[in-house]
């Protein structure tokens, strides 16, 4: 474990290797059900890594047999829901976590296996992309429990798959698997099992880490701009005119191919 990235909670594990920071939910006995401490810890770690030249990619994953079953319902037992909201005990740290993921200057990969429900799916959808396995179970169960989303589901899911398909998944709260998640566009790719998933995530993360960190950061910022929904004329001008003064390795990298 990197001392620099040692988590303040035992509910998260960290590992830094070859520019890849892996953050693991560490509640395997509870299928990594999300706790406020975990969300706060993710936010702190991602924010720290975003400004660290030693980190080029972040992988978010779960220990054991699940990515995450979603919000820990035991924590909610002492909360009185108001009009479908679970309140700031979860919403505030979740907002910190997904804001850190979206604004990070490095890509965040969600490595999803086993189960990924509701709040966990919302968090994964804020990542730059999702890799999963064919047998992994996904679902948006807000409506099943009389809840409404507050972590971005109504925005990120239709961006990924289109509003009609998103409505069908959210209204029905049905469970679907990783191979369908890929077909829908939720997952970038679904593979046969955990070994293949490890190989895929390791390979893709290494490919990213081998590129210009500053150029990847600029690309992420530009794609975030696309998600703002600007008119194409305005977006093209903004792409052309935005400067990224941290990209200083262009000549060196081009020289390698002369």
C-alpha positions as CSV (number, residue, x, y, z in Angstrom):
1,X,0.0,0.0,0.0
2,X,1.3,3.5,-0.8
3,X,1.6,5.5,2.4
4,X,0.7,8.6,0.4
5,X,-2.6,7.1,-0.5
6,X,-3.4,5.2,2.7
7,X,-7.2,5.6,3.3
8,X,-8.5,7.2,6.4
9,X,-11.1,4.4,6.7
10,X,-10.6,0.6,6.7
11,X,-13.7,0.5,4.5
12,X,-11.4,1.3,1.6
13,X,-8.1,-0.2,0.3
14,X,-5.6,1.5,-1.9
15,X,-2.7,0.4,-4.1
16,X,-0.4,2.6,-6.3
17,X,1.5,0.7,-9.0
18,X,3.1,2.0,-12.3
19,X,1.0,5.2,-12.2
20,X,-2.3,3.3,-11.6
21,X,-4.1,4.1,-8.3
22,X,-6.6,1.3,-7.4
23,X,-9.3,2.2,-4.8
24,X,-11.2,-0.8,-3.5
25,X,-14.4,-0.8,-1.5
26,X,-13.6,-3.0,1.4
27,X,-16.8,-4.4,2.9
28,X,-16.9,-7.8,1.2
29,X,-19.1,-9.4,3.8
30,X,-21.7,-6.7,3.1
31,X,-21.2,-6.9,-0.7
32,X,-19.4,-3.6,-0.3
33,X,-22.6,-1.7,0.6
34,X,-21.8,2.0,0.5
35,X,-21.2,3.8,3.7
36,X,-20.8,7.6,4.0
37,X,-17.2,7.0,5.2
38,X,-16.4,5.2,1.9
39,X,-17.8,8.0,-0.2
40,X,-15.9,10.7,1.7
41,X,-12.7,8.5,1.4
42,X,-13.2,8.1,-2.4
43,X,-13.6,11.9,-2.7
44,X,-10.4,12.6,-0.7
45,X,-8.3,10.0,-2.6
46,X,-9.4,11.1,-6.0
47,X,-8.9,14.7,-5.3
48,X,-5.4,14.0,-4.0
49,X,-4.5,11.8,-7.0
50,X,-5.8,14.4,-9.5
51,X,-3.0,16.7,-8.6
52,X,-0.3,14.1,-8.3
53,X,2.0,13.6,-11.3
54,X,2.7,10.1,-10.1
55,X,-0.9,9.0,-10.8
56,X,-2.1,8.6,-14.4
57,X,-5.2,6.5,-14.0
58,X,-7.6,5.6,-11.1
59,X,-9.4,2.2,-10.9
60,X,-12.5,2.0,-8.7
61,X,-13.4,-1.5,-7.7
62,X,-14.8,-3.8,-5.0
63,X,-13.2,-6.4,-2.9
64,X,-14.7,-9.9,-3.0
65,X,-17.6,-10.9,-5.1
66,X,-19.3,-7.5,-5.7
67,X,-18.5,-4.0,-6.9
68,X,-21.2,-2.7,-4.6
69,X,-24.8,-3.6,-3.7
70,X,-25.6,0.1,-3.3
71,X,-26.4,2.2,-0.3
72,X,-26.1,0.4,3.1
73,X,-29.8,0.2,4.1
74,X,-28.8,-0.3,7.8
75,X,-27.5,3.2,7.9
76,X,-30.9,4.4,6.6
77,X,-32.8,2.8,9.5
78,X,-32.1,5.9,11.7
79,X,-33.1,8.3,8.9
80,X,-36.6,9.5,8.2
81,X,-36.9,9.8,4.4
82,X,-38.5,13.0,3.2
83,X,-40.3,12.8,-0.1
84,X,-38.1,10.1,-1.5
85,X,-34.8,11.7,-0.4
86,X,-32.4,9.8,1.9
87,X,-30.9,13.0,3.2
88,X,-27.4,14.6,3.5
89,X,-26.0,11.8,5.6
90,X,-25.4,10.1,2.2
91,X,-26.2,12.8,-0.4
92,X,-23.4,15.2,0.8
93,X,-20.5,12.7,0.7
94,X,-21.9,11.1,-2.5
95,X,-21.9,14.6,-4.1
96,X,-18.2,15.0,-3.0
97,X,-17.3,11.6,-4.5
98,X,-19.0,12.0,-7.9
99,X,-17.8,15.6,-8.2
100,X,-14.2,14.5,-7.6
101,X,-14.5,11.7,-10.2
102,X,-15.9,14.0,-12.8
103,X,-13.5,16.8,-12.2
104,X,-10.3,14.7,-11.8
105,X,-7.5,15.4,-14.2
106,X,-7.0,11.7,-14.6
107,X,-9.4,9.1,-16.0
108,X,-11.4,6.9,-13.5
109,X,-12.2,3.4,-14.6
110,X,-15.0,1.5,-12.8
111,X,-14.1,-2.2,-12.6
112,X,-17.5,-3.7,-11.9
113,X,-18.1,-7.4,-10.9
114,X,-20.8,-9.3,-9.2
115,X,-23.4,-6.6,-8.3
116,X,-23.8,-2.9,-9.1
117,X,-27.1,-1.5,-7.9
118,X,-28.6,2.0,-7.6
119,X,-26.2,4.2,-5.8
120,X,-23.3,2.1,-6.9
121,X,-24.5,2.3,-10.5
122,X,-24.8,6.1,-10.1
123,X,-21.2,6.3,-8.9
124,X,-20.0,4.0,-11.7
125,X,-21.8,6.1,-14.4
126,X,-19.8,9.2,-13.2
127,X,-16.6,7.3,-14.1
128,X,-15.0,7.7,-17.5
129,X,-15.9,4.2,-18.4
130,X,-17.1,0.9,-17.0
131,X,-15.7,-2.6,-17.6
132,X,-17.6,-5.6,-16.3
133,X,-18.4,-9.3,-16.6
134,X,-21.3,-11.0,-18.3
135,X,-22.7,-12.4,-15.0
136,X,-22.6,-9.1,-13.1
137,X,-26.1,-7.9,-12.0
138,X,-27.0,-4.3,-12.5
139,X,-30.2,-2.4,-11.6
140,X,-31.7,1.0,-10.7
141,X,-34.0,0.2,-7.8
142,X,-35.0,3.7,-6.7
143,X,-38.6,3.2,-7.6
144,X,-38.7,-0.2,-5.9
145,X,-38.0,1.4,-2.5
146,X,-40.0,4.6,-3.0
147,X,-36.9,6.7,-3.6
148,X,-35.9,9.3,-6.2
149,X,-32.3,9.8,-7.5
150,X,-30.1,12.5,-6.1
151,X,-26.7,11.3,-7.3
152,X,-27.2,11.9,-11.0
153,X,-29.0,8.8,-12.3
154,X,-31.6,10.8,-14.2
155,X,-28.8,12.6,-16.1
156,X,-26.0,10.1,-16.5
157,X,-28.1,7.0,-17.5
158,X,-29.9,8.7,-20.4
159,X,-26.5,10.2,-21.5
160,X,-25.2,6.7,-21.7
161,X,-28.1,4.8,-23.3
162,X,-30.7,7.3,-24.4
163,X,-33.7,8.6,-22.5
164,X,-36.3,5.9,-23.6
165,X,-34.1,3.0,-22.5
166,X,-33.2,4.8,-19.3
167,X,-36.8,5.3,-18.4
168,X,-37.6,1.6,-19.0
169,X,-34.8,0.6,-16.6
170,X,-35.7,3.1,-13.9
171,X,-39.4,2.8,-14.0
172,X,-39.3,-1.1,-13.9
173,X,-36.3,-1.4,-11.5
174,X,-35.5,-4.6,-13.4
175,X,-32.2,-6.4,-12.9
176,X,-30.0,-6.9,-16.0
177,X,-26.6,-8.5,-16.5
178,X,-23.3,-7.3,-17.8
179,X,-23.6,-8.5,-21.3
180,X,-26.8,-6.5,-21.7
181,X,-25.1,-3.5,-20.0
182,X,-22.6,-3.6,-22.8
183,X,-25.3,-3.8,-25.5
184,X,-27.2,-0.9,-23.9
185,X,-24.1,1.3,-23.6
186,X,-23.7,1.3,-19.9
187,X,-20.6,-0.7,-19.9
188,X,-17.8,-0.2,-22.5
189,X,-17.1,-3.9,-22.5
190,X,-18.3,-7.1,-20.7
191,X,-16.1,-10.1,-20.5
192,X,-16.5,-13.8,-19.5
193,X,-15.2,-13.7,-15.9
194,X,-13.1,-12.0,-13.3
195,X,-9.7,-13.1,-14.7
196,X,-10.6,-11.6,-18.1
197,X,-11.8,-8.5,-16.4
198,X,-8.5,-8.1,-14.5
199,X,-6.6,-8.5,-17.8
200,X,-8.8,-6.0,-19.6
201,X,-8.6,-3.3,-16.8
202,X,-4.8,-3.8,-16.4
203,X,-4.2,-3.5,-20.1
204,X,-6.4,-0.5,-20.7
205,X,-5.1,1.4,-17.6
206,X,-1.5,0.7,-18.7
207,X,-2.2,2.0,-22.2
208,X,-3.6,5.2,-20.7
209,X,-0.7,5.6,-18.3
210,X,1.7,5.3,-21.2
211,X,0.3,8.4,-22.9
212,X,0.9,12.1,-22.1
213,X,-0.8,12.7,-18.7
214,X,-1.5,16.3,-19.6
215,X,-2.9,15.5,-23.0
216,X,-5.2,12.8,-21.4
217,X,-6.3,15.4,-18.9
218,X,-7.1,17.9,-21.7
219,X,-9.1,15.2,-23.5
220,X,-11.1,14.5,-20.4
221,X,-11.8,18.2,-19.9
222,X,-13.0,18.5,-23.6
223,X,-15.3,15.5,-23.3
224,X,-16.7,17.0,-20.1
225,X,-17.4,20.1,-22.2
226,X,-19.4,17.9,-24.6
227,X,-21.5,16.7,-21.7
228,X,-22.4,20.2,-20.9
229,X,-24.8,20.2,-23.9
230,X,-23.4,23.2,-25.6
231,X,-24.5,24.1,-29.1
232,X,-22.1,22.6,-31.6
233,X,-20.9,26.0,-32.9
234,X,-20.1,27.2,-29.4
235,X,-18.5,23.9,-28.5
236,X,-16.2,23.9,-31.5
237,X,-15.0,27.4,-30.7
238,X,-14.5,26.5,-27.0
239,X,-12.5,23.4,-28.1
240,X,-10.3,25.5,-30.4
241,X,-9.7,28.3,-28.0
242,X,-9.2,26.5,-24.6
243,X,-5.5,26.4,-23.7
244,X,-3.9,23.5,-21.8
245,X,-0.6,25.0,-20.6
246,X,0.4,21.8,-18.8
247,X,1.0,19.9,-22.1
248,X,4.8,20.3,-22.4
249,X,5.9,16.9,-23.7
250,X,4.6,17.2,-27.3
251,X,8.0,17.8,-28.9
252,X,9.7,15.0,-26.9
253,X,6.9,12.5,-27.8
254,X,7.0,13.4,-31.5
255,X,10.7,13.0,-31.6
256,X,10.4,9.4,-30.6
257,X,8.8,8.7,-34.0
258,X,11.3,10.5,-36.2
